[in-house]
């Protein structure tokens, strides 16, 4: 690899925590945090709180709403008319 072009910060273990879903996972990242958490293995890792994760995102949880696009098209055509 080319020297001097890569970041100087460490690529290490970090815990990402989704407080809304009460879910956390340990992974490796270059992101850092001043807050720490004791993980299941007894070691202390930096923790980053996230707004949404796979445990709380509607797409992954199956609670995604399906938009009625056909009804919207029909309403648009009624309101503005369709091309002749």
C-alpha positions in Angstrom: 0.0 0.0 0.0 1.0 3.6 -0.6 2.5 5.1 2.6 1.1 8.4 3.9 -2.4 8.2 2.4 -4.2 6.1 5.0 -5.7 7.5 8.1 -3.5 7.4 11.2 -6.3 6.4 13.6 -6.8 2.8 14.6 -9.2 0.3 13.1 -10.4 -1.5 16.2 -13.4 -3.0 18.0 -16.4 -0.7 18.6 -19.9 -1.3 20.0 -22.8 0.2 18.1 -25.9 0.5 20.3 -29.5 1.1 19.1 -31.2 2.3 22.3 -34.7 2.3 20.7 -34.5 -1.4 20.1 -32.3 -2.3 23.1 -29.8 -3.9 20.7 -26.0 -3.6 20.4 -23.4 -5.3 18.3 -19.6 -5.4 18.4 -17.7 -4.8 15.2 -14.5 -3.2 13.9 -14.5 0.4 12.8 -12.4 3.5 12.6 -15.1 5.5 14.4 -14.3 6.3 18.0 -16.1 7.6 21.0 -15.4 8.9 24.5 -18.2 6.8 26.0 -17.4 3.2 26.8 -19.3 0.1 27.7 -18.4 -3.3 29.2 -19.2 -5.9 26.7 -20.3 -9.5 27.3 -16.7 -10.8 27.2 -15.8 -8.5 30.1 -13.7 -6.1 28.1 -14.4 -2.4 27.8 -15.0 -1.0 24.3 -16.0 2.5 22.9 -19.7 2.7 22.3 -21.5 4.7 19.6 -25.2 5.3 19.9 -27.1 5.1 16.6 -30.6 6.2 15.7 -31.6 3.1 13.8 -30.3 -0.4 13.2 -31.5 -3.6 11.6 -33.5 -4.3 14.8 -35.5 -1.1 14.5 -35.6 -0.3 10.8 -39.1 -0.9 9.3 -37.7 -2.7 6.2 -35.9 -5.3 8.3 -38.6 -5.7 11.0 -41.4 -6.2 8.4 -43.4 -3.2 9.5 -42.8 -1.2 6.4 -45.8 0.6 4.9 -46.7 -0.1 1.3 -47.8 3.1 -0.5 -50.9 2.8 -2.7 -49.3 4.1 -5.9 -52.2 2.9 -8.1 -54.7 4.9 -6.1 -52.5 8.0 -6.4 -52.2 7.6 -10.2 -56.0 7.3 -10.5 -56.6 10.3 -8.2 -54.1 12.3 -10.3 -55.9 11.3 -13.5 -59.3 12.2 -12.0 -58.0 15.6 -10.9 -56.0 16.6 -13.9 -57.3 14.3 -16.6 -55.4 11.9 -18.7 -53.8 12.6 -22.0 -56.1 12.0 -25.0 
